[in-house]
C-alpha cells in the first residue's frame, strides 16, 4: 500500500514538472531542446504520410462504395464494421449483392411480369444480363482493391503509425524531463554563486542536479534513437504503398476493360435488333436505325472529318439527291478508321463492314452527323460513326 502511494506521488510529481516545463516553454520562459533538422524532416514526412494515407483511404472507400443518401451511408458504415469484424475473426466476408446485380434482378423480374416476349421485355432481359456481368466484375474489383490496397493502408494506420505515435509521446516526455533537469541545474548553480558561505550545501544540490541531468540526457538520447529508426522506416512504408497502388491500378484497369467489353456487346445487340424491336418506327424512312450512341457525343469527332465540297446536282438539305458514284474524296485529305464490329448494310447506299478492317472515311455537306462516307477499295457507301474508331 505504501509503495503504491509513493509511486502515485512520484508519477504526480513528474507529471506536474512536465506540465510546468511545457507551460513555461509556451510563454517563452524556459529553454527548449531542439531536434536536429534531419529529425524534424523525418517527423514532417511521417505526419504527411499519415495524413494523406487517411485521406486516400477514406476516398477510396467512397469510390468503392458510393452512397450519397443518409440511409445508404448508414448501410455502408455497417458493411465496413462487418468487414472489420470478419477480418478480426479471420473469417471470409460473405459476398454481398452489388448495385448492378440488384438492378439486373429488378430488370429480370420486370421482364417476366411485363412480358418476356415483348420488345420491352426482351430488351430488359438483355440489359439485365449485362448489368449482372457488370455487377460481378464490380464485386471482383472491390474485393481485390480491399485486399491489395485498403487493408495495407489500414494496417499502417492501425499498426506502424500507432507505434510511431506512442514512441513520439515518450520522446516528448523525455525531452521535457531533460529540459526540466537543465533548468534545475541552472538554478542550483545560480544559487550557489550567490550564497558563497553556504557553498557546501549548494554544492550538493548542484551535484544532484548534474546527476539527474546525465540520466535525463541518456534517456532522451536513447528514446530519440528509437524514434528516429521508426521514422526512417516510413521509406519502407512508401515502397509498400507504391506496390499496393500499382496492384490497385491493375485491378481497376481490368475492371474497366471488362465493363467496356460487356457494354460493347450490349450496344451491338441493341443496335442490330433496333429495327426489329421498333418495326413501325422507321416506316417510309430509308435511313437505318439510329446508332446506339447519341449524335451529341459524336459531334466533336464528326467535325474533324474532311468535308467534300458541294458538287453539281447535290442537295444541301438532304442526302436523297446524293449520287455516291459522282462523289470524289476531298482534296484536303481523308481519315482512316478501324471498324469496331460487323455491320450489315441496310440498302445499296450503305457499305457493309467487317470488324477490325481499316477503311477511309470523310463527310459530305448536309449529311446526318451520325454517318460518314466510307471507302474500301473501289466500293463506297454510308457507314455509321458508332461502328468506327477514328484514327489520327
Buried (B, 14 or more C-beta within 10 A) or exposed (E): EEEEEEEEEEEEEBEEBBEBBBEBBEEEEBEBBEBEEEBEEBBEBBBEBBEEBBEBBEEBBEEBBEBEEEEEBEBBEEBBEEBEEEBEEEEEBEEEEBBBBBBBBEBBEBBEEEEBEEBEBBBBBBBBBBBBBBBBBBBBBBBBBBEBBBBBBBEBBEEBBEEBEEBBEBBBBBBBBBBBBBBBBBEBBEBBEEEEEEEEEBEEBBEEBBEBBEEBBEBBEEBBEEBBEBBEBBEEBEEBBEEBBEBBEEBBEBBEEBBEEBBEBBBBBBBBBBEEBEEEEBEEEEBBBBBBBEBEEBEEBBEEBBBBEEEEEBEEEEBEEBEBEEBEBBEEEBBEBEBBBBBEBBEEBBBBBEEEEEBBBBBBBBBBBBBBBBBBEEEBBBBBBBBBEBEE
